[in-house]
């Protein structure tokens, strides 16, 4: 079997082609961001000079690693490339708790490697249509409440937030923050952390105002009744369900209810 190698910025065009072949929403910019955040945690397999498979591991201080971007080119599936890469990623993460958001296709692989189910996570989508004039308390400049985020996410992801804040970012003082970014097919809302449903709603309004007439996607926990209710109110509908899974976790955790939107399947 071909050897695993580290990915580099030179691989971004090939990686974007790999995610496009799976109809994923990630852009070349998303790949470049992952490589900048985790230069030693992005792995690939090349065959005859062509990149055919990938996996990324983003390690958050102090004890959490997030596994994502497990991709194999359609013509090369079924040959064990994903398993080899995931096993390598697990070794790289070491004793950290490892989490991921698994598709139905990938879930069996992760179960065979010892991952356990924690909860469902769903992608909700809003078709393009205009909003009425709205007033929101979301403010600029963006104020990131690192302590609130660390309490909710149970790890320090300030480096990730710093990167994402260069795109779309807003906050409600002493209550909430949210970010967003462009996607290959749809604008992406998330992460959003909020102490109140009202503040989360304001931040969603802010994002939709900034992206009029665009398809928008939002990844949320369906058991979070406030998040699901706000999504429904603004015309979002669930289109895809994944399973959050963990390995080496001290317990099967349920996400904090102040998390209204995750940062992405590749980030948590």
Number of C-alpha atoms within 10 A of each C-alpha: 9 10 11 16 13 16 21 16 15 9 17 18 14 14 25 20 17 21 23 17 13 12 11 14 17 22 21 19 16 19 22 20 16 21 23 15 18 15 18 16 21 25 23 25 23 14 12 7 7 9 18 22 25 27 25 29 31 26 24 20 13 12 16 21 29 22 27 23 23 21 22 24 17 12 8 13 13 10 11 11 23 22 18 15 24 22 12 16 23 18 10 15 19 12 14 19 19 23 25 25 27 23 14 11 9 16 20 12 15 20 14 10 14 11 20 20 19 17 18 17 22 21 20 21 22 21 14 15 12 12 12 7 7 9 10 15 16 24 15 10 9 17 17 21 16 13 12 18 22 13 12 17 18 16 17 20 19 17 11 17 18 12 13 20 18 11 11 18 28 25 27 21 15 13 16 28 28 33 25 22 21 18 18 17 16 20 21 25 26 26 24 26 27 25 16 14 17 16 24 28 22 21 28 25 20 22 24 21 17 11 17 13 13 16 17 22 23 27 26 27 24 18 15 16 12 18 22 19 13 17 21 15 11 14 13 19 18 18 11 12 19 21 19 26 23 26 22 16 17 8 11 15 13 12 18 14 17 22 23 30 23 22 22 18 19 21 23 20
